[in-house]
Amino acid sequence: MPLARTLEPEVMDTVEEAVDYDNMDHSGVNALFVDDLISLLVEKRGESFGRVVDVGAGTALIPLELLARDVSVTAILACDLSFEMLRLAAQHKRDESSSAPLLPVFCDAKRMPIADRSADAVISNSIIHHIPEPLTVFQEMKRVAAPNSLFFVRDLMRPESEERVEHFVSMYAGEENTHSQQMFRQSLHAALTVPEVQEMLNECGLPPEWVSATSDRHWTVRGIVRRPH
């Protein structure tokens, strides 16, 4: 029987959770996320990311990775519902020399204070599995996406068994502390499968074929929003 989805807390807002998350080694997956995002910009034949909305930005490690690349970004709105995550994001920004605006935005991913069709790129990494009803977040991301904008969302993919969960925890978090390993374990249990994401994309009017498995533990939604102005 396939592993059933088990929800985890929607917000990681204690100091311990924020610090442990920030201290985990995300460098490889973050660099790959930005590499793949840049490839989507090239596919679009764009020269600038313009105004980027990062949904569930956490401590803003991916926005900072993007700003470190040789690409043009007008602004990045780093949206998160965790004050402690955004506090660390602001600290990271102060430590960087980039002049590009990075604005931490304290908000719920299901109700962002962002105008309709105002984002040139909507991105998200590992927020969907935190949401009890993820369809609401996909609908909100679609709402803020401008015509011809980039739509790029990546998250964990729920394994088919407890044995696979423990295999991934050992393989990808084996060097982390016990609390970090448990957070990763809970995230795998709360993650969606590709068919579940396909159904949600279809419900909110986005092409279900945009999602595919892109690693042994991740799915990715990638596309260019094609709709009239």
C-alpha positions as CSV (number, residue, x, y, z in Angstrom):
1,M,0.0,0.0,0.0
2,P,1.5,3.4,-1.0
3,L,2.6,5.7,1.9
4,A,-0.2,8.0,2.9
5,R,0.4,11.7,3.3
6,T,1.0,12.8,6.9
7,L,0.9,16.5,7.5
8,E,3.6,18.4,9.3
9,P,3.5,21.9,10.9
10,E,2.7,24.6,8.3
11,V,5.2,27.1,9.7
12,M,8.7,26.5,11.1
13,D,8.8,29.5,13.4
14,T,10.9,28.6,16.4
15,V,14.5,29.9,16.6
16,E,15.7,26.2,16.7
17,E,13.8,25.3,13.6
18,A,14.9,28.3,11.6
19,V,18.6,28.0,12.7
20,D,18.7,24.2,12.1
21,Y,17.1,24.6,8.7
22,D,19.5,27.4,7.8
23,N,22.5,25.4,8.9
24,M,21.6,22.3,6.8
25,D,23.7,22.0,3.7
26,H,21.3,23.1,0.9
27,S,24.0,24.4,-1.3
28,G,23.8,21.6,-3.9
29,V,20.0,21.6,-4.3
30,N,19.9,25.4,-4.3
31,A,22.5,25.7,-7.0
32,L,20.7,23.2,-9.1
33,F,17.4,25.0,-8.6
34,V,18.9,28.2,-9.8
35,D,20.6,26.5,-12.7
36,D,17.3,25.0,-13.9
37,L,15.5,28.3,-13.3
38,I,18.0,30.1,-15.5
39,S,17.6,27.5,-18.2
40,L,13.8,28.3,-18.2
41,L,14.7,31.9,-18.7
42,V,16.9,31.0,-21.7
43,E,14.0,28.8,-23.0
44,K,11.8,31.9,-22.8
45,R,14.5,33.9,-24.6
46,G,14.4,36.4,-21.8
47,E,17.2,38.7,-20.7
48,S,16.0,39.5,-17.2
49,F,14.0,37.8,-14.5
50,G,12.3,41.1,-13.7
51,R,10.2,41.1,-10.6
52,V,10.5,37.7,-8.8
53,V,8.2,36.4,-6.2
54,D,9.6,33.5,-4.1
55,V,6.8,31.8,-2.3
56,G,8.0,30.2,1.0
57,A,11.5,31.7,0.7
58,G,12.5,30.7,4.2
59,T,15.9,32.2,4.9
60,A,16.2,33.4,1.3
61,L,19.1,31.1,0.4
62,I,17.7,30.6,-3.2
63,P,17.1,34.4,-3.8
64,L,20.7,35.0,-2.6
65,E,22.0,32.3,-4.9
66,L,20.1,33.9,-7.8
67,L,21.5,37.3,-7.0
68,A,25.0,35.9,-7.0
69,R,24.7,34.8,-10.6
70,D,25.4,36.9,-13.7
71,V,21.7,37.5,-14.4
72,S,19.5,40.6,-14.3
73,V,16.9,40.7,-11.5
74,T,14.8,43.8,-10.8
75,A,13.6,42.8,-7.4
76,I,12.9,39.7,-5.3
77,L,10.0,39.5,-2.9
78,A,10.9,36.7,-0.4
79,C,7.6,35.7,1.0
80,D,7.3,33.6,4.2
81,L,5.0,33.1,7.2
82,S,7.9,32.4,9.6
83,F,9.2,35.5,11.3
84,E,12.3,33.7,12.4
85,M,13.1,32.5,8.9
86,L,12.7,36.1,7.5
87,R,14.8,37.5,10.3
88,L,17.7,35.2,9.2
89,A,16.9,36.2,5.5
90,A,17.4,39.9,6.4
91,Q,20.6,39.0,8.2
92,H,21.9,37.2,5.1
93,K,21.0,40.1,2.9
94,R,23.0,42.5,5.2
95,D,26.0,40.2,4.8
96,E,25.8,40.3,1.0
97,S,27.2,43.0,-1.2
98,S,24.5,42.7,-3.9
99,S,22.7,46.0,-4.6
100,A,19.6,44.2,-6.1
101,P,16.6,44.7,-3.8
102,L,15.6,41.7,-1.8
103,L,12.5,42.4,0.3
104,P,11.4,39.9,3.0
105,V,7.6,39.8,3.0
106,F,5.9,38.4,6.1
107,C,2.7,36.8,4.6
108,D,0.7,33.6,4.2
109,A,1.4,31.9,0.9
110,K,-2.3,31.3,0.5
111,R,-3.1,35.1,0.7
112,M,-0.1,37.1,-0.5
113,P,-0.3,40.9,-0.5
114,I,0.8,41.1,-4.1
115,A,-1.2,42.4,-7.0
116,D,-2.7,40.2,-9.7
117,R,-0.4,39.4,-12.7
118,S,2.5,41.5,-11.3
119,A,5.3,38.9,-11.1
120,D,7.6,38.2,-14.0
121,A,8.7,35.0,-12.3
122,V,7.0,33.0,-9.6
123,I,9.3,30.5,-7.9
124,S,9.0,28.2,-4.9
125,N,11.2,25.6,-3.3
126,S,9.9,23.1,-0.7
127,I,6.9,25.0,0.6
128,I,4.1,23.0,-1.0
129,H,4.5,20.0,1.4
130,H,4.0,22.3,4.4
131,I,0.5,23.3,3.2
132,P,-2.5,21.2,4.3
133,E,-4.4,22.1,1.1
134,P,-1.7,22.9,-1.5
135,L,-4.2,23.7,-4.2
136,T,-4.7,27.1,-2.6
137,V,-1.1,28.0,-3.0
138,F,-1.0,26.9,-6.6
139,Q,-4.0,29.1,-7.2
140,E,-2.4,32.0,-5.5
141,M,0.9,31.6,-7.5
142,K,-1.1,31.6,-10.7
143,R,-3.0,34.8,-9.6
144,V,0.2,36.8,-9.2
145,A,1.9,35.5,-12.3
146,A,2.0,38.0,-15.2
147,P,1.4,36.9,-18.8
148,N,4.6,35.4,-20.2
149,S,6.0,34.9,-16.8
150,L,8.2,32.1,-15.5
151,F,6.5,29.5,-13.3
152,F,9.0,27.3,-11.4
153,V,8.1,25.2,-8.4
154,R,10.1,22.4,-6.8
155,D,9.4,20.2,-3.8
156,L,10.0,16.9,-2.2
157,M,8.2,13.8,-3.6
158,R,6.6,11.4,-1.2
159,P,8.4,8.0,-1.2
160,E,6.3,4.9,-1.6
161,S,7.3,3.3,1.7
162,E,8.7,3.9,5.2
163,E,11.9,2.1,4.1
164,R,12.5,4.6,1.3
165,V,11.9,7.5,3.7
166,E,14.6,6.1,6.0
167,H,16.9,5.5,3.0
168,F,16.6,9.2,2.0
169,V,17.1,10.4,5.5
170,S,20.2,8.4,5.8
171,M,21.5,9.3,2.4
172,Y,20.7,13.0,2.3
173,A,20.6,14.0,6.0
174,G,22.9,11.5,7.6
175,E,25.4,14.1,8.6
176,E,22.8,16.5,10.1
177,N,21.8,16.6,13.8
178,T,18.9,14.6,15.1
179,H,16.4,17.5,14.9
180,S,17.3,18.2,11.3
181,Q,16.9,14.6,10.4
182,Q,13.5,14.5,11.9
183,M,12.4,17.6,10.1
184,F,13.5,16.0,6.8
185,R,11.7,12.8,7.7
186,Q,8.5,14.7,8.4
187,S,8.8,16.6,5.2
188,L,9.1,13.4,3.2
189,H,5.9,12.1,4.8
190,A,4.1,15.4,4.1
191,A,5.2,15.6,0.4
192,L,3.0,15.1,-2.6
193,T,3.3,12.6,-5.5
194,V,3.5,13.6,-9.1
195,P,-0.1,12.5,-9.8
196,E,-1.4,14.6,-6.9
197,V,0.4,17.6,-8.3
198,Q,-0.9,16.9,-11.8
199,E,-4.5,16.9,-10.4
200,M,-4.0,20.3,-8.6
201,L,-2.5,21.9,-11.7
202,N,-5.4,20.8,-13.7
203,E,-7.8,22.1,-11.1
204,C,-6.3,25.6,-11.2
205,G,-6.0,25.8,-14.9
206,L,-2.3,25.1,-15.4
207,P,-1.0,22.4,-17.7
208,P,-0.6,19.1,-15.7
209,E,2.3,18.1,-18.0
210,W,4.3,20.9,-16.4
211,V,5.2,18.6,-13.5
212,S,7.6,15.7,-13.6
213,A,9.9,13.8,-11.3
214,T,13.3,15.5,-11.6
215,S,15.3,13.5,-9.0
216,D,14.9,10.5,-6.8
217,R,13.2,12.7,-4.2
218,H,11.9,15.8,-6.1
219,W,9.2,16.9,-8.5
220,T,9.4,20.1,-10.5
221,V,6.7,22.3,-12.1
222,R,8.2,24.4,-14.8
223,G,6.5,26.4,-17.5
224,I,5.9,29.8,-19.1
225,V,2.5,31.3,-18.4
226,R,0.9,31.8,-21.8
227,R,-2.2,33.9,-21.4
228,P,-3.5,37.1,-23.0
229,H,-2.8,40.5,-21.4
